[in-house]
Amino acid sequence: MVGEGLVARALANRLLGCTAEQLRQLRVVVTPELLVALGPEDVLPWVDGVRYLGCEAGTPGLLLPTTREATVAAMLLERALRRAHHLPDGPFVLLSMELLVPLGRAVIPGRSVLAPLLEAAS
């Protein structure tokens, strides 16, 4: 799932309320305005306004919001984006043609990891 702006901050706060066992099952990528959370569907916290991510069969490296559909073959799109944006190996999220989020450095969420996002709200 992905949240931006206020939704990302609400998601960060919900993550802080998760148990240690739940947090061990999750991975996040955090910026001052964006939070991508990955993990089992039943562990991810629900927050109004998040966008859920999914991938097409055969292209597990390209995640798209479930409200979007690639207009070209997902495999070709993934290859073209990797080449054009010099993306590292590993999965990435395509939020828009201007906003690609590599997921290779996703980490277990915790207060120190979420701090840049929460401090941006101050």
C-alpha positions in Angstrom: 0.0 0.0 0.0 1.1 3.6 -0.5 0.1 6.8 1.2 1.1 10.3 0.4 1.0 13.5 2.5 -1.6 13.3 5.3 -2.5 9.8 4.4 1.2 8.7 4.7 1.4 10.3 8.1 -1.8 8.6 9.3 -0.4 5.3 8.0 2.9 5.9 9.9 0.9 6.5 13.1 -1.1 3.3 12.5 2.2 1.4 12.0 3.5 2.7 15.3 0.5 1.0 16.9 1.3 -2.5 15.5 2.7 -5.2 17.6 6.4 -6.2 17.3 5.3 -9.4 15.6 3.3 -7.6 13.0 6.1 -5.1 12.3 8.5 -8.0 11.7 6.3 -9.0 8.8 6.2 -5.6 7.2 8.7 -3.5 5.1 8.5 0.2 4.4 10.1 2.8 2.2 9.7 6.3 3.7 10.3 9.8 2.4 9.1 13.1 3.9 5.9 12.9 1.9 5.4 9.2 1.0 5.1 5.9 2.7 5.1 2.5 0.9 4.2 -0.4 3.2 4.6 -4.0 2.0 3.5 -7.2 3.7 0.7 -9.7 4.2 -2.7 -8.2 3.5 -4.0 -9.3 6.9 -1.1 -7.5 8.7 -1.2 -4.1 6.8 -3.1 -1.6 8.8 -6.2 0.0 7.2 -6.1 3.8 6.7 -8.6 5.8 4.7 -7.1 7.1 1.5 -4.3 4.6 1.0 -3.8 3.1 -2.5 -3.3 -0.6 -2.6 -0.5 -2.0 -4.9 -0.5 -5.1 -7.0 1.4 -6.7 -9.9 0.4 -8.6 -13.0 1.4 -12.2 -13.4 4.9 -12.5 -14.8 6.0 -9.1 -13.6 6.5 -9.2 -9.8 9.1 -6.4 -10.1 6.5 -3.8 -11.2 3.9 -2.8 -8.7 1.1 -0.5 -9.7 -1.8 1.0 -7.7 -4.7 -1.4 -8.1 -6.8 1.5 -9.5 -4.4 1.7 -12.5 -3.8 -0.7 -15.4 -0.8 -0.7 -17.7 -1.8 0.2 -21.3 1.1 -1.8 -22.7 2.4 -5.2 -21.7 3.6 -4.9 -18.1 6.8 -6.8 -18.8 7.7 -4.4 -21.6 6.8 -1.4 -19.4 9.0 -2.7 -16.6 12.0 -3.2 -18.9 11.5 0.2 -20.4 11.3 2.0 -17.0 14.3 0.2 -15.7 16.3 1.2 -18.7 15.1 4.8 -18.8 15.4 5.5 -15.1 18.5 3.3 -14.3 16.5 1.4 -11.6 18.4 -1.1 -9.5 17.4 -4.7 -9.5 14.4 -5.5 -7.3 10.8 -4.4 -7.3 9.6 -0.9 -7.7 6.3 1.0 -7.6 5.1 3.1 -10.5 2.9 5.8 -9.1 3.2 8.1 -12.1 5.7 8.4 -14.9 7.5 11.0 -12.7 7.3 9.0 -9.5 9.0 5.6 -9.3 9.8 4.2 -5.9 12.5 1.5 -5.8 11.7 -1.0 -3.0 15.1 -2.7 -2.7 15.9 -0.8 0.5 12.6 -1.4 2.2 13.1 -1.9 6.0 11.1 -3.0 9.0 9.1 -0.1 10.2 10.0 1.5 13.5 9.9 5.0 15.1 13.3 5.9 13.8 12.4 4.8 10.3 9.1 6.7 10.3 10.6 9.8 12.0 11.3 11.7 8.7 7.7 11.4 7.7 6.3 12.2 11.1 8.6 15.2 11.6 7.6 16.6 8.3 4.1 17.1 9.8 5.5 19.3 12.6 
